[in-house]
């Protein structure tokens, strides 16, 4: 920050004497000034890293990890309105169709030195180039304080700026959110260390993220080096620790057991103050691996064909469970938008209430229900495209999907309705609606619409929740 402030101050004061020195002299002075400031900045960062390396040599402290329970534990069977039968709905395979691929490539890099080798990464089907020097492979002997300290000190003497700037360009080019960028840095570090995850690649990931001001740190578990990441949103069903007044999420593929003790340092790298966000308002730009599906059941006497980008589904699969709003406010893909275009045809000539009722019938009937525990063995919340890819979905998936259809196709305000172990949806209609179940939020009325209560119309509530006061989770407009 001080470096850029000095640049601004120099320009401000220099402009006052522009006519005395002329443009050429001013540019020469600016070039010398910026070079001096860059050298000062590099010296400051190197000094900071050297001091932090000494700090890492101190004994790390133990922290007990904890888990928050998953957001939902859905029933194994859906609820049907007694008077309605769905026996006439025809089933159809979800595995029918052809695939096609469309490859894109992130920004290409040109080595600035003959010593730099360009390595290619496969990032969810998208080719990404990163620069690699032998000096990037910092030797990390073990996860001990002394060896991590020595590795950090050696890294401080290496110029990683070209690698870091390249990674930032890829983030912008591929439209990655914070989580996606972390995965990219991890993949780059693994590639630098011959394409495998190792103690050294975990070290390099943490080092690079810290140089980019990201709040990531290292921890030790059973002599294994692990990543601890500060995430803005609440995380569920994944180990976390509280340290230095912050909550860090443990990223470790082989974690087993309900509790564990993590060793880590008490204070973070001074520059690493930016927590990561799981929010996904815009989707990553990945190469297309399109797979064609048919929604499980007929609707309006029509078999609905959809397309899914498998690369995008694979990206979603990496994301740990987080807040409902992350899923509800996530962006929509070209493939999902194509489905909405098909649905628009059925909504022509209908008012908001009629259209919302038709969309409710659509979500209730075209999908097959199965709880997450039955389908995956654990709780999982779907992003939009995952409803089109997997053979089953459950209540929160349908509620999020329905809310998106209402927002995008009708432009109405929506909310998720959070009952104990059940999620429904609610719609704010512009006109007065006569319905048995409605909720007030300030001066706004939301009418219940339950995509899992099969055969239920707008405002109808499952018997076990009648009279209950749920939590309303408003989604962005």
ZAMARGU-4260 file (C-alpha; in steps of 0.2 Angstrom, whole numbers, plus 5000, padded with zeros to 4 digits):
<rodrens>
0) 5000/5000/5000 | 5014/5012/5004 | 5022/5009/4987 | 5007/5014/4978 | 5004/5029/4989
5) 5022/5035/4985 | 5018/5033/4966 | 5002/5044/4968 | 5011/5057/4978 | 5025/5058/4966
10) 5013/5060/4951 | 5003/5073/4960 | 5018/5084/4965 | 5026/5082/4948 | 5011/5088/4938
15) 5013/5105/4946 | 5030/5107/4938 | 5026/5099/4922 | 5029/5114/4911 | 5046/5117/4919
20) 5054/5100/4915 | 5044/5095/4900 | 5037/5078/4896 | 5053/5069/4893 | 5061/5074/4909
25) 5046/5070/4919 | 5045/5052/4911 | 5063/5049/4915 | 5061/5055/4933 | 5046/5044/4935
30) 5055/5029/4928 | 5069/5031/4940 | 5057/5034/4954 | 5046/5019/4951 | 5062/5008/4950
35) 5068/5014/4967 | 5051/5011/4974 | 5050/4994/4967 | 5067/4990/4974 | 5061/4997/4991
40) 5045/4987/4990 | 5054/4971/4986 | 5067/4974/5000 | 5052/4977/5012 | 5043/4961/5007
45) 5060/4950/5008 | 5063/4957/5025 | 5046/4953/5030 | 5048/4935/5024 | 5064/4933/5032
50) 5057/4939/5049 | 5042/4927/5047 | 5054/4913/5043 | 5062/4916/5060 | 5045/4916/5068
55) 5040/4899/5060 | 5055/4891/5070 | 5046/4894/5086 | 5036/4879/5093 | 5019/4877/5085
60) 5004/4876/5096 | 4991/4863/5097 | 4973/4867/5092 | 4958/4855/5093 | 4948/4854/5077
65) 4929/4854/5077 | 4915/4851/5064 | 4898/4860/5061 | 4884/4848/5058 | 4878/4848/5039
70) 4864/4860/5036 | 4851/4847/5031 | 4848/4829/5035 | 4834/4825/5023 | 4821/4811/5025
75) 4823/4796/5014 | 4806/4798/5005 | 4797/4813/4998 | 4780/4819/5004 | 4765/4818/4993
80) 4749/4827/4995 | 4736/4813/4999 | 4724/4817/4985 | 4736/4817/4971 | 4743/4802/4962
85) 4760/4803/4952 | 4758/4785/4946 | 4755/4791/4928 | 4772/4800/4926 | 4783/4791/4914
90) 4801/4788/4919 | 4815/4789/4906 | 4834/4786/4907 | 4846/4800/4912 | 4860/4792/4903
95) 4854/4795/4885 | 4863/4806/4873 | 4879/4811/4865 | 4894/4821/4871 | 4903/4835/4863
100) 4919/4845/4868 | 4924/4863/4865 | 4941/4867/4871 | 4946/4884/4877 | 4964/4890/4883
105) 4968/4902/4896 | 4980/4917/4892 | 4996/4910/4885 | 5013/4916/4893 | 5029/4919/4884
110) 5045/4915/4894 | 5054/4931/4899 | 5070/4921/4901 | 5077/4905/4892 | 5079/4897/4909
115) 5060/4898/4911 | 5051/4882/4906 | 5032/4883/4902 | 5022/4869/4911 | 5004/4865/4906
120) 4990/4862/4918 | 4974/4853/4915 | 4962/4864/4926 | 4945/4855/4924 | 4948/4852/4906
125) 4955/4869/4902 | 4973/4870/4897 | 4983/4883/4908 | 5001/4887/4906 | 5013/4892/4921
130) 5031/4897/4921 | 5043/4886/4930 | 5061/4888/4936 | 5071/4875/4945 | 5073/4887/4959
135) 5055/4887/4962 | 5057/4869/4969 | 5061/4873/4987 | 5068/4859/4997 | 5056/4855/5012
140) 5064/4841/5022 | 5050/4838/5034 | 5035/4846/5042 | 5045/4851/5058 | 5046/4870/5063
145) 5065/4870/5059 | 5063/4863/5041 | 5048/4874/5037 | 5057/4889/5043 | 5072/4885/5033
150) 5061/4883/5017 | 5052/4899/5020 | 5069/4908/5022 | 5075/4900/5005 | 5059/4905/4997
155) 5061/4923/5002 | 5077/4924/4991 | 5068/4918/4975 | 5059/4929/4964 | 5041/4922/4962
160) 5034/4938/4954 | 5032/4931/4936 | 5023/4915/4943 | 5012/4925/4954 | 5007/4938/4941
165) 5003/4924/4929 | 4992/4915/4941 | 4983/4932/4944 | 4980/4934/4925 | 4973/4916/4924
170) 4961/4920/4938 | 4954/4935/4928 | 4954/4926/4912 | 4945/4911/4918 | 4933/4921/4929
175) 4938/4911/4945 | 4931/4914/4962 | 4942/4913/4977 | 4940/4895/4979 | 4944/4892/4961
180) 4960/4902/4962 | 4965/4892/4977 | 4963/4876/4967 | 4973/4884/4953 | 4988/4889/4965
185) 4987/4871/4972 | 4988/4863/4955 | 5002/4875/4949 | 5012/4870/4965 | 5009/4852/4962
190) 5015/4854/4944 | 5031/4863/4949 | 5034/4847/4960 | 5032/4835/4946 | 5013/4834/4946
195) 5010/4827/4963 | 5004/4833/4980 | 5018/4833/4992 | 5024/4841/5008 | 5033/4853/4997
200) 5018/4857/4986 | 5008/4861/5001 | 5022/4873/5007 | 5023/4882/4990 | 5004/4884/4989
205) 5004/4892/5007 | 5019/4903/5002 | 5012/4909/4986 | 4994/4913/4993 | 5002/4923/5007
210) 5013/4933/4995 | 4996/4937/4986 | 4989/4943/5003 | 4977/4927/5005 | 4974/4921/5023
215) 4981/4904/5021 | 4992/4895/5033 | 5001/4878/5036 | 4997/4866/5049 | 5004/4849/5055
220) 4994/4834/5058 | 5002/4817/5061 | 5018/4824/5053 | 5009/4828/5038 | 5009/4846/5031
225) 4991/4853/5028 | 4983/4869/5022 | 4972/4879/5034 | 4961/4892/5025 | 4951/4907/5032
230) 4934/4907/5023 | 4922/4921/5025 | 4906/4910/5024 | 4901/4897/5037 | 4908/4880/5032
235) 4899/4863/5037 | 4904/4845/5039 | 4923/4849/5037 | 4936/4851/5051 | 4940/4869/5057
240) 4951/4877/5071 | 4949/4894/5079 | 4966/4903/5080 | 4972/4921/5081 | 4953/4926/5083
245) 4949/4918/5066 | 4942/4902/5060 | 4952/4891/5048 | 4946/4877/5038 | 4956/4861/5036
250) 4959/4856/5018 | 4965/4838/5019 | 4959/4824/5007 | 4963/4810/5019 | 4955/4817/5035
255) 4946/4803/5045 | 4938/4804/5062 | 4927/4816/5071 | 4941/4825/5080 | 4959/4829/5078
260) 4973/4840/5085 | 4982/4852/5073 | 4998/4860/5076 | 5001/4877/5069 | 5008/4894/5072
265) 4999/4907/5082 | 5001/4922/5071 | 4998/4923/5052 | 5010/4930/5039 | 5008/4949/5041
270) 5002/4953/5023 | 4990/4938/5023 | 4974/4947/5029 | 4962/4943/5014 | 4950/4929/5019
275) 4943/4918/5004 | 4925/4918/4999 | 4915/4903/4992 | 4903/4915/4983 | 4901/4910/4965
280) 4891/4925/4957 | 4899/4921/4940 | 4904/4904/4935 | 4922/4899/4929 | 4925/4899/4911
285) 4930/4881/4908 | 4932/4871/4892 | 4916/4862/4887 | 4913/4844/4889 | 4895/4843/4885
290) 4884/4828/4890 | 4866/4827/4885 | 4853/4821/4898 | 4835/4819/4899 | 4826/4824/4915
295) 4819/4809/4924 | 4800/4812/4921 | 4789/4819/4908 | 4781/4836/4910 | 4767/4844/4900
300) 4768/4827/4890 | 4785/4832/4885 | 4802/4824/4888 | 4814/4837/4893 | 4832/4836/4885
305) 4846/4846/4894 | 4864/4848/4892 | 4878/4849/4906 | 4896/4854/4905 | 4904/4839/4915
310) 4920/4850/4918 | 4909/4862/4928 | 4901/4848/4937 | 4918/4842/4942 | 4923/4860/4948
315) 4907/4860/4959 | 4911/4843/4967 | 4927/4851/4975 | 4917/4864/4985 | 4914/4859/5003
320) 4897/4863/5010 | 4894/4881/5014 | 4879/4893/5017 | 4863/4891/5007 | 4865/4909/4999
325) 4881/4903/4990 | 4871/4890/4980 | 4855/4901/4979 | 4865/4916/4972 | 4877/4907/4961
330) 4878/4911/4943 | 4869/4900/4929 | 4878/4892/4915 | 4874/4893/4896 | 4867/4875/4898
335) 4855/4880/4912 | 4850/4896/4903 | 4845/4885/4888 | 4833/4875/4899 | 4825/4891/4905
340) 4823/4897/4887 | 4813/4880/4884 | 4802/4884/4899 | 4798/4902/4893 | 4788/4894/4879
345) 4776/4886/4892 | 4774/4903/4902 | 4768/4913/4887 | 4752/4922/4891 | 4752/4918/4909
350) 4752/4930/4924 | 4764/4929/4938 | 4753/4917/4949 | 4749/4905/4934 | 4767/4905/4929
355) 4774/4902/4946 | 4761/4887/4949 | 4767/4880/4932 | 4785/4881/4937 | 4781/4873/4954
360) 4773/4858/4945 | 4788/4857/4934 | 4801/4856/4948 | 4789/4844/4959 | 4787/4832/4944
365) 4802/4831/4932 | 4814/4825/4945 | 4816/4809/4955 | 4819/4811/4974 | 4832/4803/4984
370) 4841/4809/5000 | 4859/4814/4999 | 4864/4800/5011 | 4856/4788/4999 | 4864/4795/4983
375) 4881/4801/4990 | 4883/4794/5008 | 4884/4812/5014 | 4875/4828/5014 | 4877/4838/4998
380) 4869/4854/4991 | 4867/4856/4972 | 4872/4870/4961 | 4860/4873/4947 | 4868/4861/4934
385) 4870/4847/4946 | 4851/4845/4946 | 4853/4841/4928 | 4868/4829/4930 | 4864/4818/4944
390) 4849/4806/4943 | 4841/4812/4960 | 4839/4828/4970 | 4831/4832/4987 | 4822/4847/4995
395) 4835/4860/4996 | 4841/4857/4978 | 4823/4859/4972 | 4820/4874/4983 | 4836/4883/4976
400) 4832/4878/4958 | 4814/4884/4960 | 4819/4901/4967 | 4831/4903/4952 | 4817/4900/4939
405) 4806/4912/4948 | 4819/4925/4949 | 4825/4923/4931 | 4809/4920/4922 | 4797/4930/4932
410) 4808/4943/4940 | 4800/4941/4957 | 4808/4941/4975 | 4811/4924/4982 | 4817/4916/4999
415) 4822/4899/5005 | 4811/4893/5019 | 4821/4884/5032 | 4811/4871/5043 | 4819/4858/5054
420) 4827/4846/5041 | 4817/4853/5027 | 4819/4867/5014 | 4805/4875/5004 | 4804/4891/4994
425) 4793/4907/4995 | 4789/4920/4982 | 4784/4938/4984 | 4770/4941/4972 | 4766/4959/4967
430) 4748/4956/4969 | 4738/4950/4984 | 4737/4931/4985 | 4725/4921/4994 | 4735/4907/5002
435) 4735/4897/5018 | 4754/4899/5022 | 4762/4915/5020 | 4777/4924/5029 | 4780/4942/5033
440) 4797/4950/5031 | 4796/4968/5036 | 4782/4975/5025 | 4784/4961/5012 | 4774/4945/5011
445) 4781/4929/5005 | 4770/4915/4999 | 4775/4897/5002 | 4779/4886/4987 | 4786/4869/4991
450) 4794/4859/4977 | 4796/4843/4987 | 4778/4842/4993 | 4772/4833/4978 | 4755/4839/4971
455) 4754/4854/4982 | 4749/4871/4975 | 4755/4888/4980 | 4753/4891/4998 | 4751/4873/5003
460) 4761/4867/5018 | 4767/4850/5023 | 4756/4845/5038 | 4770/4843/5050 | 4776/4861/5047
465) 4759/4870/5048 | 4760/4884/5061 | 4779/4882/5063 | 4789/4898/5061 | 4804/4894/5049
470) 4819/4905/5045 | 4818/4915/5029 | 4834/4915/5019 | 4832/4930/5006 | 4841/4927/4990
475) 4848/4941/4979 | 4837/4949/4966
</rodrens>
